[in-house]
Amino acid sequence: MYHGTEIFIGASREPKFGHQVLCGLGGIFIEVLKDVQASLAPISVEEAHSMIKNLRGYKIIKGVRGQEPVNEDLFAEAVSRISALVTVAPEIAEMDLNPLLGSANAVVAVDARIRIEK
């Protein structure tokens, strides 16, 4: 059984701009805190790191009160890879990976939803 902090990566296609990719705290936190960063694809790993560090809940990702931190390098790489995916597959209208479980050693998708439009 996986454990970790619930995080989120999403993407949506905007008619005039292409895909925007989002990241933040996942699970119920995304609905309650609405703490999300967004950027237009393509997104480099460095830009993904910046998005993660700009989250209001960044201290949760760093690990608080004895909680294991999320591996930021793996989280940023996943954001960048989702950006690359929607860039080469423009038929993806929406994508939600929520939650991903982030720990010091892994970032694992637990649930995913993808909507395709032709």
Secondary structure, DSSP 8 states (H G I E B T S, - for coil): ----EEEEEEEEEETTTEEEEEEEE-THHHHHH--EEEEESS--HHHHHHHHHTSTTHHHHH--TT-----HHHHHHHHHHHHHHHHH-TTEEEEEEEEEEE-SS-EEE--EEEEE--
